[in-house]
Amino acid sequence: MRLFKSSEYAIRCLVYMAVNGNEVCSVKTLSDALDIPYKFLGRLMSRLGGAGIVTSSHGKHGGYRIARPLDQVRLADIIDIVEGLENYERCILGFETCDDENPCPLHDQWKGHKEGILHMITDVTLEDMARSDSKRI
């Protein structure tokens, strides 16, 4: 399992903003600092803004700022806005129906891992990621 590139970018931007004191960051600043394509990032930040994760300000010193307390922005919120959580809830082999009554060949092996991933992305907050000892964004 791997995040879509758009989710990776969104998470990296939000962690960067959180680590930097949630100052107003322009798309150019974020694009340059994180090596993310400018046009793609502009659309991505607009989506995050439309969902209330960030707010935007216009003008010479405009940009984006995280709109909610960091402990109230969950990894699952970000992923859901950007790519949806369906990929994390579906059958690993892509079957329409896959449950304990109608399992796929990997159901029993995948079920615990899938639940663990869903639990992790629901529990981890932007505050947790910003406080991480990792210096990579």
N, C-alpha and C positions, 0 to 999 in steps of 0.2 A: 504494500500500500504506500502511495506517495501522494503528497498534496499536489494539486494543480499549480502551475506556475503563477497564476493570478493570486491564489491563496498565499503562496510563498512570499510574493511581493507585498501583499497587503499586510501580512504579519510582520515582515521586516520593516516596513514603513512605520507601522504603529509602534513597534518596539523602539525604533530609532527615535521617534518623537517622544515616547515616554522616558527613555534614558536621558534625553536632552532637555528635561524639565518641561516638556509639553509646550515649548515655545512655538510660535507660529512658524510653520515651515512651508516654503513655496514648493511647487512641484519640481521646479528646476533644482532647488537645493536637495530635495529627496532623490531626484533622478541622478544627480551628480554624485552624491554621497554613497548611494546604494547600487549604482550602475544598473539602473532600471530604465528601459526605454521611456522617454519623456511623454510621448503621445499616449502610450498604453497606460502609464501611471496617472495621467490626467483623467482618463476615463475611469480608472479604478478608484481614485480619490473621490470622484463625483458619486460613484455608487456607494462608497462608505459614508459620504455626506448625506445622501438620500435616505440612508438607513439610520441616520442619527449617531453614527460612531464618531464622526468628525464634524466640525463646523468649519465654514470657510469665511474668509474676509477678503475684500477686494482692495485694490489700490496698490500703491508703490510697496508697501510693507505687508501686503496681503499673503494669504496662504491658508494652511489648514492647521487645526488644533484638535486634539482629542476632546470629544464633547462630554464624555462620562467619566466618573471616577474609574481609575485603572482597575480596581478590584471588581468592577461591575461589567467589564468587557471580557467575555470568555472566548477562548480559542474557537469554540463551537459557533459563537455569534459571528465571528469574522468569516469562518469557512462557509457558514450558511448563507451569508450575504453574497459572497464572491462566487461560490460554486454549488452551493446546496449541500445538504447532509445526506442526500439519497445514496451517494456512492459509499458512504460509511455504514449504511443500514442494509444494503442489499446483499444478495447472495454473491459470494466470491466468484462463482462460476457463471453468474449472470442469469440464473433461472428466475422467472417471474415469481414463482412460489417456492419458497424454501424455508421450512420451519421444522419443528420437532416431529410433526405428523407426516410431512412430505419433504424429507431432507435430500439434499444433493450429496454426491459422494464425499465432499469435504466438509459438510455441515458440522459434524461433531468436532472436528479438529479446528474449524474456523470460528465457531460460536464463541468460545471463551476469549479468543484474541479480539474479535469484533467488539464484544462487550467491553473489554479492557480499553480499546481505542476510544470508543464512545464515552466511556467513563473519564478517560484522561482529557479529551478535548472539551468535555463539559466542566471539568474541575479546574483546569489551568486557566488563569486569568492573565490579562496584559500586565498586571502588577507582578505576578510570578515571573513572567518572562523578562520583564525589565530589571528585576532584582537578581536575575541569574548571574552566576559568576562568569558566564561566557562573555567574551569581548567581541564575538562575531555577530554581526547583524546582516 
